[in-house]
Every structure is written in C-alpha cells, then in structure tokens.
Amino acid sequence: MSTDAIKSSIQIANRIMEAILAKQLAPGTRLGEQQLSELFGVSR
C-alpha cells in the first residue's frame, strides 16, 4: 500500500469515527465497500 493510500484510509477511518460520534451513523449500521466509496468519493 502506498503512502497516499495509507493516508487516505486513515482519513476515511477518522471520518467514519466522527460520523459515528456525531450520531450520523447509527450503531449497527452496515458499512459496505460500495456505500463507503460513494460516500467518500474514493475507489474501492
């Protein structure tokens, strides 16, 4: 994995965590690859 890919994955993980803490994502919400890639504008 390249350095840019690692940075992107960390940024996305942080955004997911922020969405959970802000209650934008409900507990138990399924997070599929397709949904996440569309939500964050990245490729799978």
C-alpha positions as CSV (number, residue, x, y, z in Angstrom):
1,M,0.0,0.0,0.0
2,S,1.4,3.4,-1.0
3,T,1.8,6.2,1.5
4,D,-1.0,8.2,-0.2
5,A,-3.3,5.2,0.1
6,I,-2.5,4.8,3.8
7,K,-3.1,8.5,4.4
8,S,-6.5,8.2,2.6
9,S,-7.5,5.2,4.6
10,I,-6.7,6.9,7.9
11,Q,-8.6,10.0,6.8
12,I,-11.6,7.9,5.9
13,A,-11.4,5.9,9.2
14,N,-11.4,9.2,11.1
15,R,-14.4,10.5,9.1
16,I,-16.3,7.3,9.9
17,M,-15.5,7.6,13.5
18,E,-16.6,11.3,13.5
19,A,-19.9,10.3,11.8
20,I,-20.5,7.6,14.5
21,L,-19.7,10.0,17.3
22,A,-22.0,12.7,15.8
23,K,-24.7,10.0,15.5
24,Q,-24.8,10.4,11.8
25,L,-24.3,6.7,11.5
26,A,-26.5,4.6,13.8
27,P,-25.0,1.7,15.9
28,G,-25.1,-1.5,13.9
29,T,-25.2,0.3,10.5
30,R,-23.7,-1.9,7.8
31,L,-20.9,-0.1,6.0
32,G,-20.4,-1.8,2.6
33,E,-17.5,-1.0,0.4
34,Q,-19.7,0.4,-2.4
35,Q,-21.6,2.7,0.0
36,L,-18.3,4.0,1.6
37,S,-16.6,4.6,-1.7
38,E,-19.6,6.6,-2.9
39,L,-19.9,8.5,0.4
40,F,-16.2,9.5,0.5
41,G,-15.6,9.8,-3.3
42,V,-12.9,7.1,-3.5
43,S,-12.5,3.9,-5.4
44,R,-12.9,0.5,-3.8
